Amino acid sequence: MLLAATAALALGLSACGGTGGGTSPSGADEAPYKVADNVSITGSPTFDTIKSSGKVRIGVKQDQPGLGFKDAATGEYSGFDIEIAQWIAASLGLAKDKIEFKPIPSANRESAITNGDIDYYVGTYSITDKRKQLIDFAGPYFVTGQGLLVKKDNSTIKTEKDLSGKNVCSATGSTPIQNIKANFPDTKTTEFDTYSQCVEALKSGQVDAVTTDQAILLGYAAQEPDNLKVVGEPFTTEKYGVGLKKGDTALRQFINKTLTDGGSVWQKIYDKTLGQSGTKVQQPAVDNY
């Protein structure tokens, strides 16, 4: 059932192709891509930093099942976003053992990129004009829409039209919480650093609903189908992009080319992660602004 409601929002499939030669990523024998050899990106200060350090620091989410999730027992990261992040790293010439994942809350993403705390960010990061004033985006690499998660026995909230007087939770600094504040003035809001905190508040009765991208919410509902459910249809369109330092046009164009030329790779990544739900979603075309 995961992402069934978001499939209709997906854009057209980009051109397909490989990512070049090299060796398989460390610990990723089944990865549908290779680690590129002799990579050079002229005019990219971020790539220069990566080459100099010999590693890549990637901002991610760690509490979103199916997208960006860290196993508490093993410390391993998994999900669609994680695979996309590793594919980009491989295209830059870095194997899995050269990746440092850094969980960054939604509210701190722009500052982490601007301050150079991370080299790029892959974590359900919606492309918006406001954010593009501070950073750049490669992609989009996925399209979804804002939805609602409620308790299984909730019969009063069926769509976004039922939010008047209700308390809705989302992550601080996220697009969904901004949308609720701007367009649903009769709705109360509660904010936490992470969506998992919102889900816990929902289960304890502190809030009436959780809102974020429906792709994320379906993951939580699938974990606890007896306690949680997703209601209504997506009421926004969210395009996920790769967050980069403002002005690093060379790296943005390089990642866009990786995504565009690697349509078959994208599909294989989707099929092994979110596609396990049985849904069929096409890769969106990148925006070379």
N, C-alpha and C positions, 0 to 999 in steps of 0.2 A: 504493500500500500504506500510505501515511502515515495514521496514526490509525485504521486499520481495527479494531484491537483495542480502541480506546477508545470507539468509537461507542456501544456498548451501555451505557456509563456516563453518557451525556448525559441531562440532565433535559428536562422538557417545554418546548415552545416558548412564549415569552412573547408578550404582545400585540404586534401590529405597528403601525407608523405612521411618520410623518416626524419630522424634528427642527426644522421651522420654516423660515422664510425666511432670506435673507442672500445672500452671494456665495460662489462656489466657493473652496475653499482654494487658496492660492498654490501652484502646482506640482502640483496634484492635480485636474486637470480631469475625471478619470474617477472621482473619489471619489463614493460613493453618499450623500453628506451635504453640507449647506451650513454655512457659518460663520454662526452665529446673530447677530442684531443686538440691541442694547440689552438685554444680559443683566444681570440683577440677582439676587443671592442674599443675602438679608438674614441676618445672623448668622453668616457664614462668614469667619473671619479669613484663611483660605487664599485665598479668592476676592478679598478686599480686597487682599492682597499681589500677586496676579496682575494685578488692575486697575491698581494703583499702578505696577507695573514695566512693564506693557505686554507681558509675555512670560510663558510658563509653563515651568517646569523639571520635566521628567518623568524619573523614574528608570526605567531599562530594562536589559535584557540585550543583549549585543552579539555573543554567540558561539553562538546557538541557531538553526540553519537552519530557516526556515519560521515562526519565532515572533518572535525578536528578534535580528537579524543586521546587523552593520555591514560594508559592503563596504570592504576595506582600500584599494582603489584610488580609489574615488570619495568615500568617507566617508558614503555614503548608508545610511540604515537601512531595513530591510524586514522583513516578516513579519506574522503575525496580531496579535500583541501590539502592534506598532508602529502598525498600522492602528486598533486599538481605542483606543490612546492618542491618536492624532490625531483620531479621531471625538469623543472626550470634549473635547479642546481646542476643536474646532470648536463644540461645543454650548455652551462657555463664552465663545465669541466670538473665539477666536484662530485665525488662519490658520496654515498650516504654517511660514511664515517667522518666526512668533513663538514657535516651539517650540525649547527647548533640551533635547536628550536628554542625560542624564547616566548613563553605565554605572555601576551600583552592584553590588558582589559580594553574594551571598546573605547573608553574615554581617553586612553593614553596612546592611541595608535599614531596620530599625526605627530605628536611630540617625539615618540620613539623613532619615527622615520626622520624627522627634521634634525634631531640631535645626533643622529648617527648611531643610535643604540642597536639598530638592526639594519640589515642591508636591503631587505624587502619584506613585505607582509602579505601573507595568504591566509585569510581567515574570515570568510563570509563578510567581506569588506565591500559595502555598496558604493558604487561610483556616484558621486553627487557633484554638482557645480560648486557648492560651498567648499567641499573638501579639496577640489581641484585648484582652489586658490592657495592652498598650503602645500599640497603634494601632487605628484603625478600618478596616473594609473595606467598599467598595461591591461589588456583585455577588452571587454569582459570575457571570462572563461566559463561563466554560468549565469543563468537567469532564474529567479524565483519571485515570490511575492509575499507581502506581510499577511500573517494569519493570526489565529487565536487558539490558545490552549486553555481548557477548563477541566474541572473535575468531572469524572465520568457521570456522576449523578446530577450535574448542573443542567437544569431545564429552562433557565431564564436567559442564558446567552446563547444565541444560535448564529448570529452574524455580528458584524461591527455596528449595526444599527441598534443593538441592544446594550450598548456600553454606558448609556447615560446613568449617572449615579453610581456606577461600579468602580472598583479599584483595580486598575490594570498595571501590571509590572513589566518592566523591560530593563535592559542594560543602560547605564548612564552613558550618554554620548552617542547612543545608537540612533540610526535613522528611524526605527519604529517608535521610540519614545518621543522623538521630535514630532513625528506625524500625529500621534495621539494628542499631544499638547496643542498643536496648531489647528487641528481639524475636528477634535472632539472635546470642546471646552467644558462640557458637563461631566466629563469623566475624570475621576481621581487617578493619580499616578503614584507609583512607588518605584524606586530605582535602586539597583544593586550593581556591583561591578561585573557580575557574570549572570548568564541566563539560568545556570543551575541553581543559583540562590533564589531567583524568581520562582523556579519550579518548586523548591522547598517551601517557599512562602505560600504558594498556591495549595500545596498539599496540607499545610498546617491551618489554612483558612485565613491567613493574613491578607491575601488578595483574592480577587474573584477570577482573574484571568491573567495569562502571560501572553505577550505579543512580541513576535519577532518574525523572521522569515519562516514561511510554512515548512520549508525543507528541514529547518532545525527542530521545529515543534513536532513534526511527524516522527523524528528520531526519539524524542522524549516519550511521546505517546506509545511508540512501539516497545519501549523498555518497560512501561507499566500500563498495559492495555486495560487492566481491571480498575485502574484508578484515574487515568487521564484520557482525554480525547481532544481531537482537533475539530473545530466547528467552522461552518461557513466556507466561503471561497476566498482566495487571495484578493486583497483590495488595494494592492499597489504592485508595481513592477520594480524589482530590485536586481541590478546587474552587479555581479561580483567581479572585482578587479584586483590586480596585484599592486599594492601600494609601494611607491618608489619616491625617492627624494626629488623634490621639485627641481626641474631643469635638467635632469639626467635623461635627455632625449635619446641618447645612444642606447642606453640600457632598455628603455621603454620600447624602442623599435626592435631591439634584439629579441625581447621576450614576446612581443607581438608576432614576430616572424616564427618563433618556436611554436607558438600556439597555432598559427595559421598553417604552417607546413606540416604540423604533426596531428592532423585531424584524426588519423587512425589511432594514434597513441592516446589522444584524449578519450576516444570511444572505449578503448580497452581499460583505461583507468576508471571511467564511469561504470563500465560493466562489472568490474571487480569490487566496486565499493557501493555506491548508491544504486547501481543497476541490479544488485542482488535482490531488490524488492520486486523485480519483474517489469519495472517501468522502462519505457524507451524515450530518451530525451536526446535531442540533437545539440551539438556544440554551437554556441552563438558565434557570429562573426565579430572579430576584434574591431575596435574603434581607433583608427590611426589619426587621432586629432593632432 
